[in-house]
């Protein structure tokens, strides 16, 4: 995660939240690597793709379709 945040110009450092991966999404949010216009819990709920992934199935456009309408950083 640290490498990915840095690749987009973020200032991530190694942190206990990276090692305990359940905290990584909130850490990315704190660093501004995720859309911060919404409260974290709302962003997390909007980003849940399981129902969409089931509906898309084996579509060749799976990756693009599951990301459609998801919040993006900087938008």
N, CA and C of each residue as an Amber inpcrd file, in Angstrom:
protein
   225
   0.8120000  -1.1790000   0.0000000   0.0000000   0.0000000   0.0000000
   0.8650000   1.2560000   0.0000000   1.9190000   1.2350000   0.7850000
   2.7990000   2.4030000   0.8660000   3.3440000   2.7330000  -0.5170000
   3.7950000   1.7190000  -1.2300000   4.3400000   1.9300000  -2.5760000
   3.2980000   2.5310000  -3.5140000   2.0660000   2.0600000  -3.4450000
   1.0070000   2.5680000  -4.3180000   0.6590000   4.0170000  -3.9980000
   0.5690000   4.3470000  -2.7410000   0.2730000   5.7340000  -2.3540000
   1.3980000   6.6520000  -2.8080000   2.6270000   6.2200000  -2.6120000
   3.7750000   7.0270000  -3.0480000   3.7860000   7.2110000  -4.5600000
   3.3650000   6.1810000  -5.3080000   3.3480000   6.2610000  -6.7730000
   2.4230000   7.3640000  -7.2640000   1.4240000   7.7010000  -6.4720000
   0.4900000   8.7590000  -6.8400000   0.8160000  10.0780000  -6.1360000
   2.0370000  10.1770000  -5.6240000   2.4780000  11.4280000  -5.0220000
   2.1590000  11.5750000  -3.5530000   1.6320000  10.5180000  -2.9300000
   1.3020000  10.5860000  -1.5120000   2.5300000  10.4380000  -0.6340000
   2.3830000  10.7620000   0.6210000   3.4940000  10.7190000   1.5670000
   3.3320000   9.5930000   2.5740000   3.0200000   8.4130000   2.1000000
   2.8200000   7.2790000   2.9960000   4.1400000   6.8240000   3.6000000
   4.0650000   6.4190000   4.8450000   5.2030000   5.8160000   5.5190000
   4.7550000   4.4670000   6.0630000   5.7110000   3.6290000   6.4010000
   5.3390000   2.3580000   7.0030000   4.7720000   2.6430000   8.3840000
   3.7030000   1.9640000   8.7020000   2.9120000   2.2800000   9.8740000
   2.2580000   0.9920000  10.3410000   1.9170000   0.8950000  11.5900000
   1.2520000  -0.3040000  12.0970000  -0.0560000  -0.5700000  11.3620000
  -0.6880000   0.4670000  10.8120000  -1.9480000   0.2890000  10.0890000
  -1.7390000  -0.4490000   8.7720000  -0.5220000  -0.4350000   8.2580000
  -0.2060000  -1.1910000   7.0500000  -0.0120000  -2.6640000   7.4060000
   0.6380000  -2.9220000   8.5190000   0.8810000  -4.3000000   8.9430000
  -0.4100000  -5.0130000   9.3360000  -1.3050000  -4.3190000   9.9850000
  -2.6140000  -4.8770000  10.3490000  -3.5790000  -4.4440000   9.2510000
  -3.6660000  -5.2460000   8.2040000  -4.2860000  -4.8200000   6.9570000
  -5.7360000  -4.3590000   7.0760000  -6.4180000  -4.7150000   8.1230000
  -7.7770000  -4.2290000   8.3130000  -7.8310000  -2.7140000   8.5020000
  -6.7120000  -2.1310000   8.8860000  -6.6400000  -0.6850000   9.0850000
  -6.1370000   0.0650000   7.8530000  -5.6500000  -0.6650000   6.8570000
  -5.0560000  -0.0390000   5.6730000  -6.0150000   0.8930000   4.9350000
  -7.2950000   0.5310000   4.7410000  -8.1800000   1.4690000   4.0370000
  -8.3180000   2.8060000   4.7740000  -8.4400000   2.7650000   6.0820000
  -8.5830000   4.0080000   6.8400000  -7.2930000   4.8270000   6.7830000
  -6.1440000   4.1330000   6.7930000  -4.8600000   4.8120000   6.6730000
  -4.7570000   5.5100000   5.3140000  -5.1460000   4.8160000   4.2520000
  -5.1340000   5.4230000   2.9120000  -6.0520000   6.6380000   2.8810000
  -7.1870000   6.5530000   3.5520000  -8.1280000   7.6780000   3.6410000
  -7.4770000   8.8570000   4.3660000  -6.8150000   8.5700000   5.4810000
  -6.1420000   9.6230000   6.2490000  -5.0630000  10.3200000   5.4270000
  -4.4030000   9.5640000   4.5490000  -3.3340000  10.1210000   3.7220000
  -3.8540000  10.8980000   2.5130000  -5.1580000  10.8220000   2.2760000
  -5.7220000  11.5080000   1.1220000  -5.6400000  10.6910000  -0.1590000
  -5.3210000   9.4060000  -0.0470000  -5.2300000   8.5410000  -1.2200000
  -6.6060000   8.0790000  -1.6840000  -7.6200000   8.3040000  -0.8750000
  -8.9970000   7.9740000  -1.2290000  -9.8210000   9.2500000  -1.2170000
 -10.9660000   9.2100000  -1.8500000 -11.8640000  10.3640000  -1.8970000
 -12.2520000  10.7510000  -0.4770000 -11.8760000  11.9320000  -0.0430000
 -12.1520000  12.3500000   1.3280000 -13.3030000  13.3550000   1.4180000
 -14.0550000  13.5070000   0.3320000 -15.2190000  14.3980000   0.3940000
 -16.3530000  13.7670000   1.1900000 -16.2860000  12.4530000   1.3710000
 -17.2990000  11.7210000   2.1300000 -16.6860000  11.2240000   3.4260000
 -17.4930000  11.0530000   4.4680000 -16.9690000  10.4110000   5.6730000
 -16.4910000   8.9950000   5.3290000 -15.4870000   8.5090000   6.0340000
 -14.8810000   7.2250000   5.7160000 -15.9040000   6.0940000   5.6470000
 -16.7830000   5.9970000   6.6270000 -17.7470000   4.8900000   6.6420000
 -18.6830000   4.9430000   5.4400000 -19.0690000   6.1320000   5.0140000
 -19.9190000   6.2560000   3.8290000 -19.1530000   5.8290000   2.5780000
 -17.8960000   6.2370000   2.4740000 -17.0580000   5.8400000   1.3490000
 -16.8890000   4.3270000   1.3230000 -16.6600000   3.7430000   2.4780000
 -16.5080000   2.2860000   2.5560000 -17.7750000   1.5850000   2.0660000
 -18.9280000   2.0550000   2.4910000 -20.1920000   1.4360000   2.0600000
 -20.3900000   1.5780000   0.5540000 -20.0910000   2.7500000   0.0030000
 -20.2430000   2.9630000  -1.4350000 -19.2640000   2.1190000  -2.2480000
 -18.1460000   1.7680000  -1.6490000 -17.0980000   1.0380000  -2.3490000
 -17.2740000  -0.4710000  -2.2970000 -18.2770000  -0.9420000  -1.6140000
 -18.5430000  -2.3850000  -1.5170000 -19.0490000  -2.8690000  -2.8760000
 -18.2700000  -3.7170000  -3.5520000 -18.6000000  -4.0970000  -4.9290000
 -19.1610000  -5.5060000  -5.0770000 -19.2880000  -6.2610000  -3.9990000
 -19.7090000  -7.6570000  -4.1360000 -20.9920000  -7.8420000  -4.9420000
 -22.0810000  -7.1200000  -4.6560000 -23.3000000  -7.3270000  -5.4560000
 -23.0860000  -6.9830000  -6.9290000 -22.3440000  -5.9180000  -7.1850000
 -22.0660000  -5.5220000  -8.5680000 -21.2190000  -6.5940000  -9.2560000
 -20.2320000  -7.1360000  -8.5580000 -19.3590000  -8.1600000  -9.1370000
 -20.1510000  -9.4120000  -9.4830000 -21.0720000  -9.7870000  -8.6220000
 -21.9100000 -10.9570000  -8.9190000 -22.7620000 -10.7130000 -10.1560000
 -23.2960000  -9.5210000 -10.2770000 -24.1500000  -9.1910000 -11.4210000
 -23.3560000  -9.1580000 -12.7230000 -22.1240000  -8.6640000 -12.6750000
 -21.2910000  -8.5640000 -13.8780000 -20.7970000  -9.9430000 -14.3080000
 -20.5180000 -10.8200000 -13.3490000 -20.1050000 -12.1870000 -13.6640000
 -18.7990000 -12.2510000 -14.4280000 -18.7900000 -13.0050000 -15.5130000
 -17.5720000 -13.2380000 -16.3010000 -17.4140000 -12.2790000 -17.4690000
 -18.0910000 -11.1690000 -17.4250000 -18.0130000 -10.1830000 -18.5060000
 -16.5540000  -9.7910000 -18.7580000 -16.1330000  -9.7070000 -20.0240000
 -14.7540000  -9.2950000 -20.3210000 -14.4260000  -7.8830000 -19.8020000
 -15.4300000  -7.0860000 -19.5610000 -15.2530000  -5.7230000 -19.0450000
 -15.4180000  -5.6660000 -17.5270000 -15.2420000  -6.8120000 -16.8680000
 -15.4650000  -6.9260000 -15.4300000 -14.7820000  -5.8100000 -14.6430000
 -13.4870000  -5.6350000 -14.8500000 -12.7210000  -4.6640000 -14.0770000
 -13.2820000  -3.2530000 -14.2110000 -13.5830000  -2.8480000 -15.4260000
 -14.1240000  -1.5040000 -15.6570000 -15.5200000  -1.3710000 -15.0580000
 -16.3490000  -2.3900000 -15.2340000 -17.7430000  -2.3080000 -14.7870000
 -17.8780000  -2.2790000 -13.2640000 -17.0310000  -3.0190000 -12.5490000
 -17.1620000  -2.9890000 -11.0840000 -16.6830000  -1.6650000 -10.5070000
 -15.8920000  -0.9170000 -11.2780000 -15.3800000   0.3750000 -10.7990000
 -16.2440000   1.5560000 -11.2410000 -17.1730000   1.3080000 -12.1400000
 -18.0460000   2.3870000 -12.6150000 -18.7990000   2.9840000 -11.4260000
 -18.8490000   4.2650000 -11.3780000 -19.5840000   5.0160000 -10.3400000
 -18.9680000   4.9610000  -8.9520000 -17.7590000   4.4420000  -8.8170000
 -17.1030000   4.4680000  -7.5090000 -16.4560000   5.8250000  -7.2960000
 -16.4360000   6.3130000  -6.0570000 -15.7560000   7.5750000  -5.7700000
 -14.2620000   7.4690000  -6.1030000 -13.6970000   8.5360000  -6.6070000
 -12.2810000   8.5670000  -6.9620000 -11.5950000   9.7160000  -6.2420000
 -10.3440000   9.5240000  -5.8280000  -9.6350000  10.6280000  -5.1730000
  -9.5210000  11.8360000  -6.0920000  -9.6660000  13.0010000  -5.5220000
  -9.5110000  14.2340000  -6.2890000 -10.7170000  14.6370000  -7.1020000
 -11.8140000  13.9010000  -7.0250000 -13.0340000  14.2530000  -7.7790000
 -14.0360000  14.9430000  -6.8900000
